[in-house]
Amino acid sequence: MTDQIFPSETALVEPGAQLTAAQLVRYSRQLSNPDFGELAQRRLGNSRVLVIGAGGLGSATIPSLAAMGIGTLGVVDTDVVELSNLHRQLAHGVADIGRSKLESVAETVAQINPDIDVRLHEFHLDSSNALALFHGYDLVLDGSDNFATRYLVNDAAALVGIPVVWGAILRYGGQTGVAWASHGPTYRDLFPVPPHPDTVLSCAEGGVLPTVCAAIGAIMCSETIKLLTGIGQPLLGRVTSYDALSGRFREIEYSTTPDSAPITELIDYELFCNAPAQRETAGAVNETDIAIDSHELAALLSADAAIQLVDVREPFERAIVAIEPSLLVPLGQLGTELGAIRSDVPVVLYCHHGVRSERALRLLRESGFTNVRHLSGGIDAYSLTIDPTMTRY
């Protein structure tokens, strides 16, 4: 059983102003829901929700929250819209490519519901600004795509005293839950320590089905509405998990860890999640011994140095862009293709962002290869620093 103590009838926000005739019409199908009514709608209109990220989950939640009448929507993001975003980030369109995601999503909200007060925060969220920002909101909806931000959001919200509705997606599945330190367990109770960086794939590296974004985003919106208005039972101390391949949902319950240290301050979350201690205990070598940067690789290629460049991405990625000359050996096939890797010259591995290439490096080292490094930041970093004409994805 969970230790959730938040009563379902408790609303997070007090009701705002009376609804206008136009608002009564706009929200009429929402108002007619049992136990919702005008009072709940006025709470939404008086609510301030901060959304972390205008990407996959942000695009799946921000338009819906705007349509449902959240009074103030804040959005944190620093990215621009790219072509590879459009299959899942439906708040943006082709005309928005190259444009700030914040500007794009603000325009989307304005087209859906011009009454919404949209606040754009175009900076990287970190320990220096999170607390001041969170003090201006009633609830945080975390659609970030990395563990450092998730722990930061959890801890900052705990210190400020507001709830977090969080979601995570990858490939064909996703999870979502609620963290609220003053009413039950938090993200740290579910994940006391972050996973080793080598085991973490981003959506760019591992893929994601766009309908998973939609499904998890819809649940996140429902949890947000429940907390703000007091209807239903929030996912506090519970995680809902969705598997698109089987079409099944399942629920995991968890409780506050009795001996967990209290959250008293914000820390360096990049350092916390990069886990150098985990790397040392895993027998890893120093990063400077295993990584090569884009400038050094470009110099070696320009000088026709005797190296073997190995691309460990998937064939479809190589069809988009590649660093040549290189040999394609996808990471999943590396164990059966060791004979294609040379041992008489230095080997350099590369992937999209450097995650898979570092895993490939460790596999090769375990198999006896010693003169091998991987491209730090992957082909994405290479395209930014060496050849801006290369296609980015």
C-alpha positions as CSV (number, residue, x, y, z in Angstrom):
1,M,0.0,0.0,0.0
2,T,1.1,3.6,-0.6
3,D,1.4,6.2,2.1
4,Q,-0.6,8.8,0.2
5,I,-2.5,11.2,2.4
6,F,-3.8,13.7,-0.1
7,P,-7.6,13.6,0.0
8,S,-9.2,13.5,-3.4
9,E,-11.7,16.2,-2.5
10,T,-8.9,18.7,-1.7
11,A,-8.2,21.2,-4.5
12,L,-4.8,22.8,-5.0
13,V,-6.1,26.1,-6.2
14,E,-8.9,28.4,-5.1
15,P,-11.6,29.4,-7.6
16,G,-11.0,32.5,-9.7
17,A,-13.4,35.0,-11.3
18,Q,-16.8,34.1,-12.4
19,L,-17.0,32.7,-16.0
20,T,-18.1,34.9,-18.8
21,A,-20.8,33.8,-21.2
22,A,-18.2,33.0,-23.8
23,Q,-16.3,30.9,-21.4
24,L,-19.4,29.0,-20.3
25,V,-19.9,28.1,-24.0
26,R,-16.3,27.3,-24.6
27,Y,-16.0,24.9,-21.6
28,S,-19.6,23.6,-21.7
29,R,-18.7,20.0,-22.5
30,Q,-16.2,20.1,-19.6
31,L,-18.6,21.7,-17.2
32,S,-21.2,19.1,-17.7
33,N,-18.9,16.3,-16.3
34,P,-20.2,14.9,-13.0
35,D,-18.5,16.6,-10.0
36,F,-16.7,19.1,-12.1
37,G,-18.9,22.1,-12.9
38,E,-18.3,25.8,-12.9
39,L,-16.3,25.8,-9.6
40,A,-13.7,23.4,-11.0
41,Q,-13.4,25.5,-14.2
42,R,-12.8,28.6,-12.2
43,R,-10.0,26.8,-10.3
44,L,-8.4,26.0,-13.6
45,G,-8.7,29.6,-14.7
46,N,-6.9,30.7,-11.5
47,S,-4.1,28.0,-11.9
48,R,-0.5,28.6,-12.8
49,V,1.2,25.5,-14.4
50,L,4.8,25.4,-15.4
51,V,5.7,22.9,-18.1
52,I,9.3,21.8,-18.4
53,G,10.1,21.2,-22.1
54,A,8.2,22.0,-25.3
55,G,9.2,18.8,-27.0
56,G,7.4,15.4,-27.2
57,L,5.6,15.6,-23.9
58,G,5.3,19.3,-23.9
59,S,3.6,19.2,-27.2
60,A,1.3,16.5,-26.0
61,T,0.3,18.5,-22.9
62,I,0.5,22.3,-23.5
63,P,-2.3,22.5,-26.2
64,S,-4.6,20.3,-24.0
65,L,-4.0,22.4,-20.9
66,A,-4.6,25.5,-22.9
67,A,-7.8,24.1,-24.3
68,M,-9.1,23.1,-20.9
69,G,-8.6,26.6,-19.6
70,I,-5.5,26.7,-17.4
71,G,-5.1,30.4,-16.6
72,T,-1.3,30.7,-16.7
73,L,1.0,28.4,-18.6
74,G,4.7,28.8,-18.2
75,V,7.1,26.9,-20.5
76,V,10.8,26.3,-20.1
77,D,12.8,25.4,-23.2
78,T,15.9,26.5,-25.1
79,D,15.7,24.4,-28.3
80,V,14.6,25.2,-31.8
81,V,12.3,23.2,-33.9
82,E,14.0,20.6,-36.1
83,L,12.5,18.4,-38.9
84,S,13.1,15.3,-36.8
85,N,10.8,16.7,-34.1
86,L,7.7,16.9,-36.2
87,H,6.6,13.3,-36.1
88,R,5.8,13.5,-32.4
89,Q,5.9,17.2,-31.4
90,L,2.5,18.2,-32.8
91,A,2.5,21.7,-31.3
92,H,5.0,22.6,-34.1
93,G,4.7,22.5,-37.9
94,V,6.9,22.7,-41.0
95,A,6.9,26.5,-41.0
96,D,8.4,26.5,-37.5
97,I,11.6,24.6,-38.4
98,G,14.5,26.7,-37.2
99,R,12.3,28.7,-34.9
100,S,12.3,28.8,-31.1
101,K,10.1,26.1,-29.7
102,L,8.8,28.6,-27.2
103,E,7.7,31.0,-29.9
104,S,6.1,28.2,-31.8
105,V,4.2,26.8,-28.8
106,A,3.1,30.2,-27.7
107,E,1.5,30.8,-31.1
108,T,-0.1,27.3,-30.9
109,V,-1.7,28.2,-27.6
110,A,-2.9,31.6,-28.8
111,Q,-4.7,29.9,-31.7
112,I,-6.4,27.4,-29.4
113,N,-7.3,29.7,-26.5
114,P,-6.3,33.4,-26.6
115,D,-7.4,33.9,-23.0
116,I,-4.3,31.9,-21.7
117,D,-1.5,33.9,-20.2
118,V,1.6,32.2,-21.7
119,R,5.0,32.9,-20.0
120,L,8.1,31.9,-21.8
121,H,11.3,31.0,-20.0
122,E,14.1,30.6,-22.5
123,F,16.9,29.5,-20.3
124,H,18.5,26.3,-19.1
125,L,16.8,25.2,-15.8
126,D,19.4,24.6,-13.1
127,S,20.0,24.9,-9.4
128,S,20.6,28.6,-9.6
129,N,17.2,29.5,-11.0
130,A,14.7,26.7,-10.3
131,L,13.6,27.8,-6.9
132,A,12.8,31.4,-7.9
133,L,10.9,30.1,-11.0
134,F,8.9,27.5,-9.1
135,H,7.7,30.0,-6.5
136,G,5.6,31.6,-9.3
137,Y,3.6,28.4,-10.0
138,D,1.1,26.1,-8.4
139,L,2.3,22.9,-10.1
140,V,5.1,21.7,-12.3
141,L,4.5,19.3,-15.2
142,D,7.9,17.7,-16.1
143,G,8.2,16.6,-19.7
144,S,12.1,16.7,-19.7
145,D,14.1,14.0,-21.4
146,N,17.0,13.6,-19.0
147,F,17.5,12.4,-15.4
148,A,19.5,15.5,-14.2
149,T,16.5,17.7,-14.9
150,R,14.0,15.2,-13.4
151,Y,15.9,15.1,-10.1
152,L,16.3,18.9,-10.1
153,V,12.6,19.4,-10.7
154,N,11.7,16.9,-8.0
155,D,14.0,18.5,-5.4
156,A,13.1,22.1,-6.3
157,A,9.4,21.4,-6.1
158,A,9.8,19.6,-2.7
159,L,11.6,22.7,-1.3
160,V,9.0,25.1,-2.7
161,G,6.1,22.8,-1.6
162,I,4.3,22.2,-4.9
163,P,3.5,18.9,-6.7
164,V,5.1,17.6,-9.8
165,V,3.4,15.6,-12.5
166,W,6.2,13.8,-14.4
167,G,6.3,11.6,-17.5
168,A,8.9,9.6,-19.3
169,I,8.8,8.0,-22.8
170,L,11.1,5.8,-24.9
171,R,10.4,3.5,-27.9
172,Y,7.1,1.8,-27.4
173,G,6.4,2.7,-23.7
174,G,6.1,5.3,-21.1
175,Q,5.4,6.0,-17.5
176,T,3.9,8.8,-15.5
177,G,3.2,9.7,-11.9
178,V,2.9,12.4,-9.3
179,A,5.5,13.5,-6.7
180,W,4.6,15.7,-3.8
181,A,6.9,15.7,-0.8
182,S,4.5,17.1,1.7
183,H,1.8,14.5,0.8
184,G,3.6,11.3,-0.1
185,P,6.6,9.8,-1.9
186,T,8.6,11.6,-4.5
187,Y,10.7,10.7,-7.6
188,R,13.6,10.0,-5.3
189,D,11.7,7.3,-3.5
190,L,11.0,5.6,-6.8
191,F,14.5,6.1,-8.1
192,P,16.9,6.7,-5.2
193,V,19.9,6.9,-7.5
194,P,20.1,7.7,-11.2
195,P,20.9,4.9,-13.7
196,H,24.5,4.6,-15.0
197,P,24.9,7.0,-17.9
198,D,25.9,4.1,-20.2
199,T,22.4,2.5,-19.8
200,V,20.4,5.6,-20.7
201,L,19.1,6.1,-24.2
202,S,17.5,9.3,-25.4
203,C,14.6,9.3,-27.9
204,A,17.1,10.3,-30.5
205,E,19.2,7.2,-29.8
206,G,16.5,4.7,-29.0
207,G,13.5,6.0,-30.8
208,V,9.9,6.8,-29.7
209,L,6.5,6.1,-31.1
210,P,4.5,9.4,-31.3
211,T,1.4,7.8,-30.0
212,V,3.2,7.0,-26.8
213,C,3.8,10.7,-26.3
214,A,0.1,11.3,-26.8
215,A,-0.9,8.6,-24.4
216,I,1.4,9.6,-21.6
217,G,0.8,13.3,-22.2
218,A,-3.0,12.7,-21.9
219,I,-2.5,11.0,-18.5
220,M,-0.2,13.8,-17.3
221,C,-2.9,16.4,-18.2
222,S,-5.6,14.4,-16.4
223,E,-3.4,14.3,-13.3
224,T,-2.8,18.0,-13.5
225,I,-6.5,18.7,-13.7
226,K,-7.3,16.4,-10.8
227,L,-4.7,18.1,-8.5
228,L,-5.8,21.6,-9.4
229,T,-9.5,21.0,-9.0
230,G,-9.7,18.2,-6.3
231,I,-11.5,15.7,-8.4
232,G,-10.5,12.0,-8.5
233,Q,-7.6,10.3,-6.9
234,P,-4.1,11.5,-8.0
235,L,-1.3,9.2,-9.0
236,L,0.6,9.8,-5.7
237,G,2.6,6.8,-4.7
238,R,1.7,5.1,-7.9
239,V,3.2,4.9,-11.4
240,T,1.1,4.2,-14.5
241,S,3.1,2.4,-17.2
242,Y,1.9,2.0,-20.8
243,D,3.2,-0.5,-23.4
244,A,2.0,0.4,-26.9
245,L,3.0,-3.0,-28.3
246,S,0.7,-5.0,-26.1
247,G,-1.8,-2.2,-25.5
248,R,-1.7,-2.8,-21.8
249,F,-1.4,-0.4,-18.8
250,R,-0.1,-1.5,-15.5
251,E,0.3,0.2,-12.1
252,I,3.2,0.1,-9.7
253,E,2.8,1.3,-6.1
254,Y,5.7,2.6,-4.0
255,S,6.1,4.4,-0.7
256,T,8.3,6.9,1.0
257,T,11.7,5.4,1.8
258,P,12.0,5.5,5.6
259,D,15.7,6.2,5.8
260,S,16.0,8.5,2.9
261,A,17.8,11.8,3.5
262,P,15.6,14.9,3.6
263,I,15.9,17.3,0.6
264,T,17.4,20.5,2.1
265,E,19.1,22.1,-0.9
266,L,19.7,21.9,-4.6
267,I,22.9,20.2,-5.8
268,D,24.9,19.8,-9.0
269,Y,22.6,17.4,-10.8
270,E,24.8,17.0,-13.9
271,L,27.5,15.7,-11.6
272,F,25.0,13.6,-9.6
273,C,23.7,11.9,-12.7
274,N,27.0,11.5,-14.5
275,A,28.0,9.2,-11.6
276,P,31.8,9.2,-11.8
277,A,31.8,6.8,-8.8
278,Q,29.7,4.3,-10.8
279,R,32.2,4.5,-13.7
280,E,35.1,3.8,-11.4
281,T,33.5,0.9,-9.7
282,A,32.6,-0.5,-13.1
283,G,36.3,-0.6,-14.0
284,A,35.9,2.2,-16.6
285,V,39.0,4.0,-17.8
286,N,39.4,7.8,-17.6
287,E,37.3,9.7,-20.1
288,T,40.3,11.4,-21.6
289,D,41.7,8.0,-22.5
290,I,38.5,6.8,-24.3
291,A,37.2,10.0,-26.0
292,I,38.2,11.9,-29.1
293,D,36.7,15.3,-29.9
294,S,35.5,16.5,-33.3
295,H,38.5,18.7,-34.0
296,E,41.0,15.9,-33.4
297,L,39.0,13.5,-35.5
298,A,38.7,16.0,-38.3
299,A,42.5,16.6,-38.2
300,L,43.2,12.9,-38.4
301,L,40.8,12.4,-41.4
302,S,42.3,15.5,-43.2
303,A,45.8,14.0,-42.8
304,D,44.6,10.6,-44.1
305,A,45.9,9.1,-40.8
306,A,45.8,5.3,-40.5
307,I,42.6,4.9,-38.4
308,Q,39.5,2.8,-38.8
309,L,36.3,4.9,-38.3
310,V,33.3,2.7,-37.2
311,D,29.7,3.9,-37.3
312,V,27.6,2.0,-34.7
313,R,24.3,3.6,-35.6
314,E,21.4,2.0,-37.5
315,P,21.4,1.9,-41.3
316,F,18.6,4.4,-41.6
317,E,20.6,6.9,-39.6
318,R,23.6,6.4,-41.9
319,A,21.4,7.1,-44.9
320,I,20.6,10.5,-43.4
321,V,24.2,11.5,-42.8
322,A,27.6,9.9,-42.1
323,I,31.3,10.7,-41.6
324,E,33.3,9.1,-44.3
325,P,35.2,7.0,-44.8
326,S,33.7,4.7,-42.1
327,L,32.4,1.2,-41.6
328,L,28.8,0.6,-40.5
329,V,28.5,-1.9,-37.7
330,P,25.3,-1.3,-35.7
331,L,25.7,-1.6,-31.9
332,G,23.4,-4.6,-31.7
333,Q,25.5,-6.5,-34.2
334,L,28.9,-5.6,-32.8
335,G,29.3,-8.8,-30.8
336,T,29.0,-10.9,-34.0
337,E,31.0,-8.6,-36.2
338,L,34.2,-8.3,-34.2
339,G,36.2,-9.7,-37.1
340,A,35.4,-6.5,-39.1
341,I,37.2,-4.4,-36.4
342,R,40.9,-3.9,-37.1
343,S,43.5,-4.3,-34.3
344,D,46.5,-3.0,-36.3
345,V,45.4,0.6,-36.4
346,P,43.6,3.0,-34.0
347,V,39.8,2.6,-34.0
348,V,37.4,5.5,-33.6
349,L,33.7,4.7,-32.9
350,Y,30.9,7.2,-33.5
351,C,27.1,7.4,-33.2
352,H,24.5,10.2,-32.9
353,H,25.4,11.7,-29.6
354,G,28.1,9.5,-28.2
355,V,26.0,7.2,-25.9
356,R,26.0,4.1,-28.1
357,S,29.6,4.6,-29.2
358,E,30.8,4.6,-25.6
359,R,28.9,1.4,-24.9
360,A,30.5,-0.1,-28.1
361,L,33.9,1.0,-26.8
362,R,33.4,-0.9,-23.6
363,L,32.3,-4.0,-25.5
364,L,35.4,-3.8,-27.6
365,R,37.6,-3.3,-24.6
366,E,36.1,-6.3,-22.9
367,S,36.8,-8.3,-26.0
368,G,40.5,-7.4,-25.9
369,F,40.7,-4.3,-28.1
370,T,43.0,-1.7,-26.6
371,N,43.6,1.0,-29.2
372,V,40.0,2.3,-29.5
373,R,38.3,5.6,-28.7
374,H,34.9,7.0,-29.4
375,L,33.7,10.4,-30.7
376,S,32.6,12.6,-27.9
377,G,29.2,14.1,-28.7
378,G,28.8,11.9,-31.8
379,I,28.1,13.0,-35.3
380,D,25.8,15.7,-33.9
381,A,28.7,17.5,-32.3
382,Y,30.8,16.9,-35.4
383,S,28.3,18.6,-37.6
384,L,28.1,21.6,-35.3
385,T,31.8,22.2,-34.9
386,I,33.3,20.9,-38.1
387,D,30.8,20.8,-41.0
388,P,27.6,22.8,-40.5
389,T,26.4,21.7,-43.9
390,M,25.9,18.1,-42.6
391,T,22.2,17.2,-42.0
392,R,21.3,17.1,-38.4
393,Y,18.5,14.9,-37.0
